[in-house]
Amino acid sequence: MDPMQRIEQALSAALSSTEVPGAPPRLAAAMRHAVFPGGARVRPRLCVAVALACGDDDPGLTDAAAVALELLHCASLVHDDLPCFDDSPMRRGVPSVHSAFGERLAVLSGDALIVLAFQALAAAPARHPQRLASLLGLIARGVGQPHGIVAGQAWECEPQVSLRDYQRAKTGALFAAATMAGAEAAGGAPATWRALGEWLGEAYQVADDIRDVAADPLLLGKPVGRDQALGRPSMAAAHGLLGAVAHFQQLVERAAAAVPDCRGAARLRALVRAESERLVPAALCDQLAQTHARAVA
């Protein structure tokens, strides 16, 4: 089965388990709104791709790990969009959860998605259940204190922050969890895959900084200019757009080089480069360079 089809089916099954008689229907609807329609599903795709490269001898466990990663990511977006943080009216081209369902249900749906992520892992039809404890730890570290998504969000509340610490926690940690979880689910060596996730995650955050300044909000599916408006750390603000683009390209090269030798190495490197082009297209880089050249001429 195609990896994306695997991921979508597994996500749908996880959400369907919450849509039962006697459950609050609007909460269930808010949760589904947060997950579908989805974005690029990069984190679960990475998880599945690494598992396949490691043999994927326990597909049920791989799928559960991929689902958990995406649900946790979606929960972070729901909370990130709240009025107390970004106050974003749009996400993925549709109204954000708090815009569509109200702030109270947005908070609850984000919380419920976090719980559902670990419920999905716990209920996995695993052929190798001894891998589950390590898998739970890997994924939990990608979202909690001291270096996961929650820490990344919390850095926005601190008076001073290292830009790299902020980016590694807010984005890089869950990418590292995705690559390591894919290896763990398939009986591989998780530490071997950490660098790929860390470099690619950092590249994603830098790309987000660039797009917040330079992207079309209609194509991006959410408002732009939020980093400057909210005073958030940003590679584009710290080093300028051209500096951020150069750093992004360097990170992508490091991510591609970090793919270990394996039977799926070429496919994984192609995935890294395709995501690079999707996030910060070469045409946009050329446009930024031309604009800069005219400005200094």
C-alpha positions as CSV (number, residue, x, y, z in Angstrom):
1,M,0.0,0.0,0.0
2,D,1.2,3.5,-0.8
3,P,2.6,5.2,2.4
4,M,0.2,8.1,2.2
5,Q,-2.7,5.8,1.9
6,R,-1.5,3.9,4.9
7,I,-1.2,7.1,6.9
8,E,-4.7,8.4,5.9
9,Q,-6.4,5.1,6.6
10,A,-4.7,4.8,10.0
11,L,-5.6,8.4,10.9
12,S,-9.2,7.9,9.9
13,A,-9.5,4.8,12.0
14,A,-8.0,6.6,15.0
15,L,-10.5,9.5,14.7
16,S,-13.4,7.1,14.1
17,S,-12.7,5.5,17.4
18,T,-13.7,8.7,19.2
19,E,-16.9,9.2,17.2
20,V,-19.2,6.9,19.1
21,P,-22.6,7.2,20.7
22,G,-22.5,9.1,24.0
23,A,-19.4,11.2,23.1
24,P,-19.6,15.0,22.7
25,P,-20.3,15.3,18.9
26,R,-18.9,18.8,18.6
27,L,-15.6,17.9,20.2
28,A,-15.3,14.9,17.8
29,A,-16.0,17.2,14.9
30,A,-13.4,19.7,16.1
31,M,-10.8,16.9,16.4
32,R,-11.6,15.7,12.8
33,H,-11.4,19.3,11.6
34,A,-7.9,19.6,13.0
35,V,-6.7,16.5,11.3
36,F,-8.6,16.5,7.9
37,P,-7.9,17.8,5.4
38,G,-4.3,17.3,6.3
39,G,-1.1,19.0,5.2
40,A,1.9,17.3,3.7
41,R,2.0,14.6,6.5
42,V,5.7,14.9,6.4
43,R,6.4,13.6,9.9
44,P,4.4,10.4,9.5
45,R,5.8,10.0,6.0
46,L,9.3,10.2,7.4
47,C,8.4,7.6,10.0
48,V,7.0,5.2,7.5
49,A,9.9,5.8,5.0
50,V,12.5,5.1,7.7
51,A,10.6,2.0,8.8
52,L,10.5,0.7,5.2
53,A,14.3,1.3,5.0
54,C,14.7,-0.8,8.1
55,G,12.6,-3.6,6.9
56,D,9.1,-2.6,8.2
57,D,8.6,-6.0,9.9
58,D,5.8,-4.6,12.1
59,P,3.6,-2.5,9.9
60,G,0.9,-2.1,12.6
61,L,3.4,-0.6,15.0
62,T,4.8,1.6,12.3
63,D,1.3,2.9,11.4
64,A,0.5,3.6,15.1
65,A,3.7,5.5,15.5
66,A,3.0,7.5,12.3
67,V,-0.5,8.3,13.6
68,A,0.7,9.4,17.0
69,L,3.3,11.8,15.4
70,E,0.7,13.4,13.2
71,L,-1.9,13.7,15.9
72,L,0.6,15.4,18.2
73,H,1.6,17.7,15.4
74,C,-2.0,18.6,14.7
75,A,-2.6,19.2,18.4
76,S,0.3,21.6,18.4
77,L,-1.2,23.5,15.5
78,V,-4.5,23.8,17.2
79,H,-2.9,25.3,20.3
80,D,-0.5,27.4,18.2
81,D,-3.4,29.1,16.5
82,L,-5.2,30.1,19.7
83,P,-5.8,33.8,20.5
84,C,-3.2,33.5,23.4
85,F,-0.5,32.6,20.9
86,D,-0.8,33.4,17.1
87,D,-4.6,34.2,17.0
88,S,-4.6,32.8,13.5
89,P,-8.0,32.6,11.8
90,M,-6.8,30.1,9.1
91,R,-4.9,26.9,9.0
92,R,-4.2,24.7,5.9
93,G,-6.5,27.0,3.9
94,V,-9.6,26.5,6.1
95,P,-10.7,28.2,9.4
96,S,-8.6,27.3,12.3
97,V,-10.3,25.1,15.0
98,H,-11.0,28.0,17.4
99,S,-12.4,30.1,14.5
100,A,-14.7,27.2,13.5
101,F,-15.6,25.8,16.9
102,G,-14.7,28.4,19.5
103,E,-11.8,28.7,21.8
104,R,-13.0,26.3,24.5
105,L,-13.5,23.4,22.1
106,A,-10.1,24.2,20.4
107,V,-8.3,23.8,23.7
108,L,-10.2,20.6,24.4
109,S,-9.7,19.2,20.9
110,G,-5.9,19.8,21.1
111,D,-5.8,18.1,24.5
112,A,-7.9,15.2,23.2
113,L,-5.6,14.7,20.2
114,I,-2.6,14.4,22.4
115,V,-4.3,11.7,24.5
116,L,-5.5,10.0,21.3
117,A,-1.9,9.8,20.0
118,F,-0.9,7.7,22.9
119,Q,-4.1,5.7,22.9
120,A,-3.3,4.8,19.3
121,L,0.2,3.6,20.2
122,A,-1.1,1.7,23.2
123,A,-3.7,-0.1,21.0
124,A,-1.3,-0.9,18.2
125,P,-1.6,-4.5,16.8
126,A,2.2,-5.0,17.4
127,R,4.1,-8.1,16.4
128,H,6.9,-6.9,18.6
129,P,5.3,-5.3,21.7
130,Q,8.8,-5.2,23.4
131,R,9.5,-2.2,21.1
132,L,6.6,-0.2,22.4
133,A,8.1,1.2,25.6
134,S,11.1,2.7,23.8
135,L,8.8,4.0,21.1
136,L,6.6,5.7,23.6
137,G,9.6,7.4,25.2
138,L,11.0,8.6,21.8
139,I,7.7,10.2,20.8
140,A,7.0,11.7,24.2
141,R,10.4,13.4,24.3
142,G,9.6,15.0,21.0
143,V,6.6,16.8,22.4
144,G,7.3,17.5,26.1
145,Q,9.8,19.2,28.4
146,P,12.7,19.9,28.2
147,H,13.3,19.9,24.5
148,G,10.1,19.0,22.7
149,I,7.3,21.0,21.1
150,V,5.9,22.3,24.4
151,A,9.4,23.7,25.3
152,G,9.6,25.3,21.8
153,Q,6.3,27.0,22.4
154,A,7.3,28.0,25.9
155,W,10.5,29.7,24.6
156,E,8.2,32.3,23.1
157,C,7.2,33.3,26.6
158,E,10.8,33.8,27.8
159,P,12.6,37.2,27.7
160,Q,15.7,35.7,25.9
161,V,16.1,32.7,23.8
162,S,18.8,31.1,21.6
163,L,17.3,30.9,18.1
164,R,18.8,27.5,17.5
165,D,17.4,26.1,20.8
166,Y,14.0,27.5,19.9
167,Q,13.9,26.1,16.4
168,R,15.2,22.7,17.5
169,A,12.5,22.4,20.2
170,K,9.6,23.8,18.3
171,T,10.1,21.8,15.1
172,G,13.3,19.7,15.1
173,A,12.4,17.6,18.1
174,L,9.3,16.0,16.5
175,F,11.2,15.4,13.2
176,A,13.9,13.6,15.1
177,A,11.2,11.6,16.9
178,A,9.7,10.7,13.5
179,T,12.9,9.3,12.0
180,M,13.9,7.5,15.2
181,A,10.4,6.1,15.8
182,G,10.4,4.7,12.3
183,A,13.6,2.8,13.0
184,E,12.4,1.7,16.4
185,A,9.1,0.4,15.1
186,A,11.0,-1.7,12.5
187,G,13.7,-3.0,14.9
188,G,16.4,-0.7,13.6
189,A,18.9,1.5,15.4
190,P,17.1,4.8,16.3
191,A,20.2,6.8,17.1
192,T,21.5,6.2,13.5
193,W,18.5,8.2,12.2
194,R,18.5,11.1,14.7
195,A,20.6,13.5,12.6
196,L,18.3,13.2,9.6
197,G,15.4,14.3,11.6
198,E,17.2,17.0,13.4
199,W,18.6,18.6,10.3
200,L,15.4,18.3,8.4
201,G,13.4,19.7,11.3
202,E,15.6,22.7,11.6
203,A,15.3,23.3,7.9
204,Y,11.5,23.2,8.2
205,Q,11.5,25.9,10.9
206,V,13.9,28.1,8.8
207,A,11.6,27.6,5.8
208,D,8.6,28.6,8.0
209,D,10.5,31.8,8.9
210,I,11.2,32.6,5.3
211,R,7.6,31.9,4.2
212,D,6.2,34.0,7.0
213,V,8.0,37.0,5.3
214,A,7.9,36.1,1.6
215,A,5.1,33.6,0.9
216,D,1.6,34.3,-0.5
217,P,-0.9,33.7,2.4
218,L,-3.4,32.1,0.0
219,L,-0.9,29.5,-1.1
220,L,0.5,29.1,2.5
221,G,-3.0,28.6,3.9
222,K,-2.4,30.8,6.9
223,P,-1.6,34.5,7.6
224,V,2.0,35.8,7.1
225,G,3.9,38.4,9.0
226,R,3.2,36.8,12.4
227,D,6.8,36.5,13.5
228,Q,7.4,40.2,13.3
229,A,3.9,41.1,14.7
230,L,4.4,38.8,17.8
231,G,8.1,39.5,18.3
232,R,9.0,35.8,17.8
233,P,12.6,34.6,17.1
234,S,13.1,34.2,13.4
235,M,16.1,33.3,11.2
236,A,14.8,35.8,8.6
237,A,14.8,38.6,11.1
238,A,18.2,37.6,12.6
239,H,20.0,37.1,9.3
240,G,17.8,38.6,6.6
241,L,15.9,36.7,3.9
242,L,19.0,35.9,1.8
243,G,20.9,34.7,4.9
244,A,17.9,32.6,5.9
245,V,17.6,31.1,2.4
246,A,21.4,30.2,2.4
247,H,21.0,28.6,5.8
248,F,18.0,26.6,4.7
249,Q,19.8,25.3,1.7
250,Q,22.7,24.3,3.9
251,L,20.4,22.4,6.3
252,V,18.8,20.6,3.4
253,E,22.2,19.4,2.2
254,R,23.1,18.2,5.7
255,A,19.8,16.4,6.0
256,A,20.3,14.6,2.7
257,A,23.9,13.7,3.7
258,A,22.6,12.3,7.0
259,V,20.6,9.5,5.4
260,P,22.3,6.3,6.5
261,D,23.3,3.8,3.9
262,C,20.3,1.5,3.4
263,R,18.1,0.1,0.7
264,G,15.8,3.1,0.9
265,A,18.5,5.8,0.9
266,A,17.8,7.2,-2.6
267,R,14.1,7.4,-1.9
268,L,14.7,9.2,1.4
269,R,17.1,11.7,-0.2
270,A,14.6,12.3,-2.9
271,L,12.0,13.0,-0.3
272,V,14.3,15.5,1.5
273,R,14.9,17.4,-1.8
274,A,11.2,17.3,-2.9
275,E,10.2,18.8,0.5
276,S,12.9,21.4,0.1
277,E,11.5,22.5,-3.2
278,R,7.9,22.5,-1.9
279,L,8.8,24.6,1.1
280,V,11.1,27.1,-0.5
281,P,10.9,26.8,-4.3
282,A,14.0,27.6,-6.4
283,A,11.9,30.2,-8.2
284,L,11.3,32.0,-4.9
285,C,15.0,31.9,-4.0
286,D,15.9,33.4,-7.4
287,Q,13.2,36.1,-7.0
288,L,14.6,37.1,-3.5
289,A,18.1,37.2,-4.9
290,Q,17.0,39.5,-7.8
291,T,15.1,41.8,-5.5
292,H,18.2,42.1,-3.2
293,A,20.4,42.8,-6.2
294,R,18.2,45.6,-7.4
295,A,18.0,47.0,-3.9
296,V,21.7,47.3,-3.5
297,A,22.4,48.4,-7.1
